[in-house]
Structures are given as structure tokens and as C-alpha cells.
Amino acid sequence: MVCAILDGRKTQTRRVVKPQPTAAHHFVGFTVSSTHTADEGKAVWARGPAAALLTDAHRVRCPYGAPGSKLWVRETWNGPFFTEDEAADVDDMRVFKVPERCKYKADGAPTPEYMDADDNLVCKWRPSIYMPRWASRITLEITAVRVELLGIISHEDALAEGVSNVDEYKELWTKIKGTWSPETWVWVVDFRLVSN
């Protein structure tokens, strides 16, 4: 998916709403206001017709942000890389903690080889989950957020997710999440690439 983002093929992502509303709640809408109320940016489910005003309404704020928010992308990587000579010329090793000093698996580079602190040769990638913010080379800006059931993804949305069709998206979701549950509520986040 990193390649799809870099190629401009992926401009949308879906994430499970947590916690999920109960079956008794019905989706009301996504609140957006210019007055920045406490409920702004929340998805609202409720049990009755005046749902948004009910005290038992189920409200969940999008944890990924609102239009204009920035997101950084984690990917399989390693770094920073520098030579002994370069290290000898600096007082603060933090100067090497920049994306330009890293390697990224999505670029098709061979697995990096380097010497560790004990002079052992190491050959490996680091999992994306361990990527710190400084190593991220991809920043996205959210352009829209909505809430919908996972199962109503359209062909156009599948293309925006970086795949060819809805069936391919279902396969991808199942591979990542373990199961396809069309009644799952998801955040649909549209974004644009602002740096890499």
C-alpha cells in the first residue's frame, strides 16, 4: 500500500470505528460545525428519531483527525545509515535521524546490511510498527472523513483504496483483519500526499 500511496493510486483508507455501536443504535450522522462544539467531528448513533439530542446517543470522535489534519505513514524500513568517518565529525548523532539517511523496502532496495554496536554483520528490515516519527518520509493531509458500513464500499472507493475492484479489497481486508464483516462501521478517510 505504500507503493500505491507514492504512485498516487491510494487516496483513501478505512479503519474500524472503536467502540462499535450496539445493534440497538441507528446511525444519525457525522457532526461538523463551524462553532467547534464538543460533538464536532463525531459519528453519532442513537436509539430514537431525535437521536442526536438523546442522552443515550453513542458518539465517537474520529481518532485520525479532521480535514486539514496531517498523518504520517509507517513502513518497513531501516536506518539511519552513516559511516564511521561521518560520525567522527559530529557532536550530536541526532543529525543522522532524518529520512534521507534511511532505506525503505517499498523502494525495492535489497535488505540492508550493516555492522551493529558489537561489530556483528546484520542484514534485516525493521517492521513498520517500530518506525519512529523522524524516520517517516510520507506525510498525508486528510481531505474528508465519513462513516459508513464496511460492506457498502463502491467500485470507485475500491480504486481509491489502491486496488482494482471491490472483491480485491475484500481479499485485502480479510488478509489484514482476518475476516470480512460487512456490518462493521468504519471511518473512511480521504487524503492527499503532501510530502515524501
Summary of the structure (lengths in Angstrom):
residues: 196
radius of gyration: 21.2
end to end distance: 14.3
largest distance: 70.1
contacts: 488
relative contact order: 0.22
helix: 26%
strand: 29%
